[in-house]
Amino acid sequence: MQIPIAHPIIGDEEVAAVSAVLKSGMLAQGEKVAEFERAFADLCGTTHAIATNNGTSALHAALLAAEIGYGDEVIVPSFSFIATASCVSMCGAIPIFCDVDEQTYNIDPLQIEERITPKTKAVIGVHLFGQPFDIQEVQQICQEHNLIQIEDAAQAHGALFNSERVGGFGHFGCFSFYATKNMITGEGGMVTTNEKAMVERLRQIINHGQIEKYLHTRLGYNYRMTDIAAAIGLVQLKKLEKFNRRRRKNAEFFNENIRCKGLITPKEMDGVNHVYHQYVIRLTEEFPMKRSELIDYLNTKGISTAIHYPLPIHRQPMYNLHNDPDPCPISTKLASSVLSLPVHPMLDGKELTYICDVINKVV
Ligand SMILES: Cc1ncc(COP(=O)(O)O)c(C=O)c1O
């Protein structure tokens, strides 16, 4: 039996909620989406939440609402999922890659300022793997330079920064409900905001630029969430705290029990509540195996792993920035040394102990 890296948890309540929507005849966007938006805004403590069909469209819509377009520059961390940067390119704007902090894997605020030019319009910080980035520092830089701040919270539903939920600190928070996330709708996304002026704009952008039936005042997209997805999201939202608690407990167990020379376990920073979308270890030169060998070894022992992410975004063929010196050396180093272990809420005590035992036997 293989221990999977992710395990979507769908119970009878989700099945019943979807079934009720299917029987209602409203399969597209209706009351369930509105209810999910209100409940999600409540979770994040924001005045508004606008549901989308995925996390990438949430980011794209937020950038468009902020009027980011051709030639504008947006600072993004290079160590993230591609969508953090590709959403900028989708607007015709230019992602400017910033390096990350070696301990938290999150955007390094000290390096943001040196990348600001007269063309800079926004900064996207990512709460990578479920750990909030240093929001306070980034917020201060954005305020000083009059920049839009976007939180890419695709991996951090319910995470806390200074006792407050992520998603409400920047001008926009953008979430994903993809099937492996901490809470899921299959595919789905959400933009959270406290900016009332942005709400109508966002609603138009995600619905063909429509202001009334068949009247279109701007270029828009079909980025709408369905009631089917929202029905799942409403049930999942009620379980989020429990899911996150389990993830944190599993991570704590690994932190205490993985005792292997040459492996660095994740560090939770002061003042944050990490929700461990991924539990990411790092191999140092002291570790006696190559990463590929460790992956194969764990695989033969029935433990699935994943690499998040094998290439920093600036080195992706799509951007192909091979400047010398490397503008994001930490991101490049992390990409070649990180490994994600299963941390999902379905792991039981025996599996947690087994994973630690197998790893600890390497040296
Ligand atoms: C950090 C980050 N940003 C954005 C996204 C995009 O979300 P989606 O896959 O729902 O489009 C993801 C999804 O994996 C992500 O991890």
PDBQT file of the ligand as one rigid body, heavy atoms in Angstrom, charges set to zero:
ROOT
HETATM    1  C1  LIG A 401       1.000  29.336  -4.909  1.00  0.00    +0.000 C 
HETATM    2  C2  LIG A 401      -0.074  29.051  -5.925  1.00  0.00    +0.000 A 
HETATM    3  N1  LIG A 401      -0.591  30.064  -6.619  1.00  0.00    +0.000 NA
HETATM    4  C3  LIG A 401      -1.575  29.886  -7.521  1.00  0.00    +0.000 A 
HETATM    5  C4  LIG A 401      -2.095  28.643  -7.773  1.00  0.00    +0.000 A 
HETATM    6  C5  LIG A 401      -3.115  28.470  -8.835  1.00  0.00    +0.000 C 
HETATM    7  O1  LIG A 401      -4.295  27.859  -8.396  1.00  0.00    +0.000 OA
HETATM    8  P1  LIG A 401      -5.165  26.952  -9.380  1.00  0.00    +0.000 P 
HETATM    9  O2  LIG A 401      -4.430  25.679  -9.599  1.00  0.00    +0.000 OA
HETATM   10  O3  LIG A 401      -6.445  26.753  -8.629  1.00  0.00    +0.000 OA
HETATM   11  O4  LIG A 401      -5.365  27.700 -10.637  1.00  0.00    +0.000 OA
HETATM   12  C6  LIG A 401      -1.603  27.543  -7.054  1.00  0.00    +0.000 A 
HETATM   13  C7  LIG A 401      -2.137  26.194  -7.274  1.00  0.00    +0.000 C 
HETATM   14  O5  LIG A 401      -1.505  25.198  -7.156  1.00  0.00    +0.000 OA
HETATM   15  C8  LIG A 401      -0.554  27.750  -6.110  1.00  0.00    +0.000 A 
HETATM   16  O6  LIG A 401      -0.041  26.731  -5.405  1.00  0.00    +0.000 OA
ENDROOT
TORSDOF 0
